[in-house]
Amino acid sequence: MTIGTRKLGTTGPEVSLIGLGAMGMSDLYGQADEAESIATLHAAFDAGLTLVDTADFYGAGANELLIARALKERRRDEIVLSVKFGSRRTPDGGFQPVPYDVSPAAVKDRLAYSLRRLNTDYIDIYRPARLNPDIPVEETVGALEEMRQAGFIRHIGLSEVGARTLRRAAAVAPISDLQIEYSLLSRGPETSIIPALRELGIGLTAYGVLSRGLLSGHWTAARHLDAGDFRAHSPRFQGENLRANLRLVEALGRVAERLGATTGQVAIAWVAAQGDDIVPLIGARRRERLAESLGVVDLVLDAGSRAEIEAAVPAGSAAGERYAAPLMATLDSER
Ligand SMILES: NC(=O)c1ccc[n+]([C@@H]2O[C@H](COP(=O)([O-])OP(=O)(O)OC[C@H]3O[C@@H](n4cnc5c(N)ncnc54)[C@H](OP(=O)(O)O)[C@@H]3O)[C@@H](O)[C@H]2O)c1
C-alpha cells in the first residue's frame, strides 16, 4: 500500500492523499489516550501520511504539544503542519462565545505561541478557524501574508468561509486551501464553494468526512456521550435525527459490503473521489482506526459505485444541521 499525493491548490504544498486531523487526540470527542495518540501519529507518518491538522485551541495548546512530541523523532521537512487559530477557551475547558480573535495583532501573537509549542520555526499552513464579521477578511489575510513574507508560515489557508470571502481573500494573498466540512451527509460546499475554489486554484481539505464518527459504521444509538463531547450537542446525534441518520449509514453499509470495504472506508473514499484537489482529513486517534482509514488507498470507486453510494445517502438526506444553531450562525460558509 502506497499513499499517493495531492497538491493543495496552485500555490499550496504537496501532501498525502489523506491527512490526519489530531483534534480528537486532545479534545471534544471524550477521553483520549496520550500514548496511543503518539503511536497513531507515528503509525501515520510511517505509512506515508504527511499532512497533520491541529489548532492552538485544541486542548488549549495540548494538541500542539502532543504533536511536537511526535515531531521530535521526525524530520521536520517531511511533515506538513496545518494550524488553526481564532477560537478562545475558558479555564474550565469550555469555549468563549464569539467573536473569534483574528485581528492582525492576534495573528502574530497566536503564531508566536504556536511556533513555540510546536518547537518549530515555521508552520506550513496557518489559518483562521473562523472569521470575525467585524474584521474585514483583508485585514486578517493581510497580517497572514506579512507572516508568510517573513517566513514564519509557508502558506495561508482558510476555514469555513463562503465563495464571496474566498474571492476577497485571494485578491490579497495566495491561498493554498479551504478547510471545510464535506461528506456524504454535508454536501453544502458543492453549490458555490467548490466551483469558486476551482476557479481560484485553491485546494480543499475536507473535515468531518465521517461526520464525526456517525458515518463510520462503528456508531450506535446506545453510545454514551460526556457533556464535553461535541456530539452531545450536535443536532445530528440527537434522538430521532440520530435514528434517521443511522438508517442512512446502514444503507451505506450494504453498499460497502458489496464493494468489499467498510462503511467508513467508503465514506472517506467517496470524498477523495470528488476531485484530485480534495484531501480528506481523517480523525483517527487510535492505530486500529488509522489502519482502517488507510484502507481507502486501495479502494477505487468507479462511476457506478459512486452512484450506488449517493443513492444510499442522497444529497440533503441528513437529519439535523451539522452544528447547533449558535455555531451555525458563526459560519461564513453558510451565509
Ligand atoms: N476547520 C474546522 O472547523 C474543523 C472542525 C472540526 C475538525 N477539524 C479538523 O478535521 C479533523 C477531522 O475531523 P473529525 O475528527 O470531525 O472527523 P471524522 O473523521 O469525521 O470523525 C472522527 C471520529 O470518527 C471516529 N472514527 C470511527 N471510525 C473511524 C475510522 N476508521 N477512522 C477515523 N475515525 C474513525 C473517530 O474515532 P473514535 O472511534 O476513536 O472516537 C472520531 O470519533 C479534526 O481532527 C480536525 O483537525 C476542523
The ligand as a MOL file (V3000), in Angstrom:
LIG
                    3D

  0  0  0     0  0            999 V3000
M  V30 BEGIN CTAB
M  V30 COUNTS 48 52 0 0 0
M  V30 BEGIN ATOM
M  V30 1 N -11.8700 23.6500 10.3620 0
M  V30 2 C -12.7530 23.2280 11.2190 0
M  V30 3 O -13.6900 23.9670 11.5750 0
M  V30 4 C -12.6670 21.8520 11.7790 0
M  V30 5 C -13.7170 21.3550 12.5590 0
M  V30 6 C -13.6080 20.0600 13.0460 0
M  V30 7 C -12.4940 19.2830 12.7690 0
M  V30 8 N -11.4850 19.8030 12.0260 0 CHG=1
M  V30 9 C -10.2690 19.0040 11.7320 0
M  V30 10 O -10.6230 17.8630 10.9740 0
M  V30 11 C -10.1490 16.6860 11.6340 0
M  V30 12 C -11.0840 15.5410 11.3580 0
M  V30 13 O -12.4050 15.8870 11.8000 0
M  V30 14 P -13.2810 14.9230 12.6320 0
M  V30 15 O -12.4230 14.3580 13.7230 0
M  V30 16 O -14.5400 15.5620 12.9850 0 CHG=-1
M  V30 17 O -13.5410 13.8150 11.5360 0
M  V30 18 P -14.2120 12.4560 11.3700 0
M  V30 19 O -13.1380 11.5970 10.7710 0
M  V30 20 O -15.4710 12.6840 10.6600 0
M  V30 21 O -14.6170 11.8690 12.7920 0
M  V30 22 C -13.7120 11.3570 13.6940 0
M  V30 23 C -14.4450 10.4590 14.6510 0
M  V30 24 O -14.7720 9.2410 13.9810 0
M  V30 25 C -14.3220 8.1140 14.7350 0
M  V30 26 N -13.9630 7.0220 13.8100 0
M  V30 27 C -14.6100 5.8540 13.6800 0
M  V30 28 N -14.0440 5.0870 12.7430 0
M  V30 29 C -13.0020 5.7610 12.2640 0
M  V30 30 C -12.0130 5.4800 11.2880 0
M  V30 31 N -11.9740 4.3450 10.6170 0
M  V30 32 N -11.1030 6.4050 11.0250 0
M  V30 33 C -11.1120 7.5680 11.6770 0
M  V30 34 N -12.0150 7.9050 12.6370 0
M  V30 35 C -12.9450 6.9900 12.9340 0
M  V30 36 C -13.1250 8.6820 15.4800 0
M  V30 37 O -12.5330 7.9250 16.4160 0
M  V30 38 P -13.0190 7.1120 17.7090 0
M  V30 39 O -13.7730 5.9340 17.1640 0
M  V30 40 O -11.7410 6.8100 18.3610 0
M  V30 41 O -13.8800 8.0500 18.5150 0
M  V30 42 C -13.6650 10.0630 15.8740 0
M  V30 43 O -14.5220 9.9840 16.9850 0
M  V30 44 C -10.0460 17.0850 13.1070 0
M  V30 45 O -9.1580 16.2660 13.8190 0
M  V30 46 C -9.5680 18.5000 12.9740 0
M  V30 47 O -8.1680 18.5200 12.7770 0
M  V30 48 C -11.5750 21.0570 11.5180 0
M  V30 END ATOM
M  V30 BEGIN BOND
M  V30 1 1 1 2
M  V30 2 2 2 3
M  V30 3 1 2 4
M  V30 4 1 4 5
M  V30 5 2 4 48
M  V30 6 2 5 6
M  V30 7 1 6 7
M  V30 8 2 7 8
M  V30 9 1 8 9
M  V30 10 1 8 48
M  V30 11 1 9 10
M  V30 12 1 9 46
M  V30 13 1 10 11
M  V30 14 1 11 12
M  V30 15 1 11 44
M  V30 16 1 12 13
M  V30 17 1 13 14
M  V30 18 2 14 15
M  V30 19 1 14 16
M  V30 20 1 14 17
M  V30 21 1 17 18
M  V30 22 2 18 19
M  V30 23 1 18 20
M  V30 24 1 18 21
M  V30 25 1 21 22
M  V30 26 1 22 23
M  V30 27 1 23 24
M  V30 28 1 23 42
M  V30 29 1 24 25
M  V30 30 1 25 26
M  V30 31 1 25 36
M  V30 32 1 26 27
M  V30 33 1 26 35
M  V30 34 2 27 28
M  V30 35 1 28 29
M  V30 36 1 29 30
M  V30 37 2 29 35
M  V30 38 1 30 31
M  V30 39 2 30 32
M  V30 40 1 32 33
M  V30 41 2 33 34
M  V30 42 1 34 35
M  V30 43 1 36 37
M  V30 44 1 36 42
M  V30 45 1 37 38
M  V30 46 2 38 39
M  V30 47 1 38 40
M  V30 48 1 38 41
M  V30 49 1 42 43
M  V30 50 1 44 45
M  V30 51 1 44 46
M  V30 52 1 46 47
M  V30 END BOND
M  V30 END CTAB
M  END
